[in-house]
Amino acid sequence: MIPVFDDWRSVPADRKGGVVALGNFDGVHRGHQALLAQARERAASLGASVVAFTFEPHPRGFFVPDTGPFRLTLLPAKTRLLAQHGAQAVLAQRFEAAFADLPASSFIEDVLLSGLGARHVVCGYDFTFGARRSGNVEMLRAEGARRGFGVTVVDPVTHEGEIYSSTRIREALRHGWAREAADLLGHSWEIEGTVELGDQRGRTIGFPTANVSLGEHLRPRFGVYAVRALVEGQEGEGWRNGVANLGKRPTFGKLQENFEVHLFDFAGDLYGKVLRVALVDFIRAEMKFPGLDALKAQIAADGEAARRILAPAP
């Protein structure tokens, strides 16, 4: 795992003087991947490394704290994806009042230049920074020309006329369009969380499930999904097929959101382990059943549907 720092003043000297890729990087989607590719190219030409500069919490969560869960990737997943696409370190800047109030000129002078020693900066066409978003790419370009650091501004990355964006991916997931979201992301969308102790009702009906903490993840459409999961400590065994239910379990009169994952042909204790669960395809919407027998029959049908979806192509 690459190093992660939570404040620009804590970045060590050996991580300074390189190329800084700027962005929220929520989802690390295909647009972000194009930006990181540009950063890698610049770093190679300079013989330097790439530091991905992002923010935690997401600024939207800081400014609108009651916005509800909306994150596509929490920091562990974001870090993993940034590393896959060429970052050698991540500055997940702690986004709090003092940093939010930093003038745009200080962001350039103090953070990028004095703090990180940036020789080149790469950002998206719509990147803004500083208090009240007073800084923009034009300001970066002008200061780069004046102060002697390079600036690359990446144009919108589109597919069939549509810009790749975190907003579009969130919309797809809220409709249950897991495959479309994966296509926009360039990788499957995952919920990564710790397995918590549930009411163990699934065991009593022969269908044990792992209750995975949702945390700040976006809530996709409630219902049943075909999934693949990677178990902490068992990565060498690869991704396991399964079926998952996201919702409030109306048959049992539950009000709390639950993400319950059943792994096919698996026997083992998952409590306390971190589970990475990739949504592959939506099977059906959440339903309320007249009784336990009807629920058990539907669970069996959902499992068979998931096995068909996940079966290798002939």
C-alpha positions, -999 to 999 in steps of 0.1 A, spaced: 0 0 0 13 34 -9 18 60 19 -11 83 28 -7 117 45 -35 137 60 -19 172 60 3 190 35 27 199 62 33 163 71 45 152 36 82 141 39 110 155 18 113 124 -3 77 128 -15 81 164 -26 93 179 -58 72 158 -82 39 160 -101 8 167 -81 -26 154 -94 -54 174 -80 -90 163 -75 -117 148 -53 -113 115 -72 -145 101 -58 -149 68 -76 -116 72 -95 -136 69 -127 -124 69 -163 -121 107 -163 -99 106 -132 -79 78 -148 -72 100 -179 -60 128 -155 -37 103 -137 -24 91 -170 -14 127 -179 3 130 -145 22 98 -151 35 111 -184 46 144 -169 63 125 -140 82 102 -164 95 132 -184 107 148 -152 120 117 -136 97 125 -107 69 108 -88 31 114 -87 14 125 -56 -24 124 -57 -38 153 -38 -74 148 -26 -96 158 4 -111 140 34 -138 144 42 -152 152 7 -157 190 7 -194 185 -1 -198 165 31 -180 194 50 -201 222 36 -234 203 36 -231 179 65 -267 167 63 -265 158 26 -267 120 34 -244 93 22 -231 100 -13 -195 87 -15 -185 63 -43 -152 54 -26 -140 58 9 -104 65 16 -91 28 16 -107 21 -18 -97 55 -32 -61 50 -22 -60 15 -37 -74 28 -70 -51 58 -71 -22 35 -67 -34 12 -95 -34 42 -118 1 55 -110 1 75 -78 31 68 -56 16 86 -26 -17 102 -16 -22 134 3 -57 131 16 -58 166 30 -79 169 62 -107 192 50 -117 214 80 -125 250 86 -89 263 86 -82 246 53 -115 257 38 -107 293 46 -73 292 30 -71 319 3 -64 306 -33 -31 324 -34 -20 306 -2 -31 273 -16 -6 278 -45 22 295 -25 21 276 8 6 242 -1 16 234 -37 50 252 -38 64 256 -3 47 225 11 49 200 -18 75 216 -40 53 209 -70 72 209 -103 41 202 -123 4 202 -115 -24 183 -133 -61 190 -127 -94 188 -145 -109 217 -165 -134 225 -137 -110 223 -107 -115 251 -81 -96 258 -49 -93 282 -21 -118 300 1 -152 304 -17 -137 285 -47 -119 317 -57 -91 299 -75 -95 282 -109 -74 267 -137 -68 301 -152 -52 313 -120 -31 281 -118 -19 286 -154 -10 323 -147 8 315 -115 26 286 -131 39 308 -159 50 334 -133 65 310 -107 80 284 -130 59 253 -124 41 234 -151 3 231 -153 -17 206 -173 -55 211 -175 -73 180 -186 -103 185 -209 -136 168 -203 -134 130 -210 -165 119 -228 -181 88 -241 -208 91 -268 -210 128 -260 -215 124 -222 -188 135 -197 -176 109 -173 -186 122 -138 -191 110 -103 -226 126 -105 -236 104 -134 -223 73 -117 -243 80 -86 -274 84 -107 -268 50 -123 -264 33 -90 -295 49 -75 -314 33 -104 -297 -1 -97 -277 1 -130 -246 -17 -116 -233 -27 -150 -236 9 -164 -219 23 -133 -190 -2 -138 -187 8 -174 -185 45 -164 -161 38 -136 -138 14 -155 -141 -10 -126 -169 -26 -106 -184 -4 -79 -178 -18 -44 -191 -14 -9 -162 -21 15 -170 -25 52 -166 -45 83 -188 -75 89 -210 -68 119 -230 -90 142 -267 -91 129 -298 -108 143 -286 -141 126 -320 -146 111 -305 -159 79 -289 -189 97 -323 -200 110 -336 -204 74 -305 -220 60 -291 -189 43 -264 -173 64 -255 -137 56 -227 -113 65 -240 -79 76 -216 -54 60 -213 -19 74 -224 7 48 -207 37 64 -207 68 42 -212 48 10 -238 60 -14 -270 39 -11 -278 23 -45 -313 12 -53 -326 -11 -26 -330 -47 -37 -311 -79 -45 -278 -80 -64 -255 -106 -79 -221 -98 -63 -185 -108 -60 -167 -104 -27 -131 -105 -14 -125 -115 22 -99 -98 43 -70 -121 49 -81 -145 21 -72 -124 -9 -51 -152 -23 -82 -173 -27 -97 -147 -50 -131 -132 -54 -161 -153 -43 -195 -153 -60 -226 -144 -40 -259 -127 -37 -267 -96 -15 -297 -78 -3 -297 -41 4 -327 -26 21 -347 -25 53 -362 -60 52 -398 -50 51 -410 -86 57 -396 -84 92 -407 -48 98 -372 -34 99 -364 3 96 -326 2 97 -307 -2 64 -289 -34 60 -265 -48 35 -265 -86 38 -241 -107 17 -244 -145 12 -213 -161 -3 -219 -193 -22 -203 -225 -10 -185 -207 19 -182 -218 54 -162 -197 78 -164 -169 104 -165 -135 88 -173 -114 119 -149 -84 123 -134 -89 89 -134 -64 61 -154 -75 31 -150 -58 -4 -183 -64 -22 -185 -56 -59 -221 -51 -73 -223 -70 -106 -259 -69 -116 -293 -60 -102 -317 -89 -98 -349 -75 -83 -363 -46 -62 -369 -49 -25 -402 -68 -17 -424 -75 13 -435 -112 15 -467 -126 31 -447 -151 52 -415 -170 58 -422 -197 32 -426 -172 4 -394 -154 15 -374 -186 16 -386 -195 -19 -377 -161 -33 -342 -163 -16 -336 -196 -33 -347 -181 -67 -324 -151 -61 -295 -173 -54 -301 -192 -86 -304 -160 -106 -271 -147 -92 -253 -180 -100 -265 -177 -136 -254 -141 -139 -220 -149 -124 -214 -181 -143 -184 -179 -167 -193 -172 -202 -192 -203 -225 
